[in-house]
Amino acid sequence: MAQSKGRNISQDRKRVAGGQYHEVAYMKEKLGITSQQLSGAIRAVGNDRKKIESYLKQRK
C-alpha cells in the first residue's frame, strides 16, 4: 500500500529500533558503548535518541 503524502517520516529518526542491527551499531559507535549498555538505556528511558544520549552521558 502506498504511503500517505502527509506522513511525517522524520519522527522515525528520533527513535532507536533496538531490533535493527544497523541502528544499534550506529549508536554504539557514536556513543562509544556496548550493546548491553545501549539495551539497558533503552529499557531505562525508552527509545528516544536524545533521552538515551543524555542518560548515558549522566552515567559516565
ChimeraX attribute file (.defattr): number of C-alpha atoms within 10 A of each C-alpha:
attribute: neighborCount
match mode: 1-to-1
recipient: residues
	/A:1	3
	/A:2	4
	/A:3	6
	/A:4	7
	/A:5	7
	/A:6	6
	/A:7	8
	/A:8	8
	/A:9	9
	/A:10	8
	/A:11	8
	/A:12	10
	/A:13	10
	/A:14	13
	/A:15	16
	/A:16	20
	/A:17	16
	/A:18	17
	/A:19	9
	/A:20	9
	/A:21	9
	/A:22	11
	/A:23	13
	/A:24	18
	/A:25	15
	/A:26	12
	/A:27	19
	/A:28	16
	/A:29	10
	/A:30	10
	/A:31	13
	/A:32	11
	/A:33	13
	/A:34	14
	/A:35	14
	/A:36	10
	/A:37	13
	/A:38	23
	/A:39	16
	/A:40	14
	/A:41	19
	/A:42	19
	/A:43	12
	/A:44	12
	/A:45	14
	/A:46	14
	/A:47	18
	/A:48	15
	/A:49	17
	/A:50	12
	/A:51	17
	/A:52	24
	/A:53	15
	/A:54	12
	/A:55	15
	/A:56	15
	/A:57	10
	/A:58	8
	/A:59	7
	/A:60	5
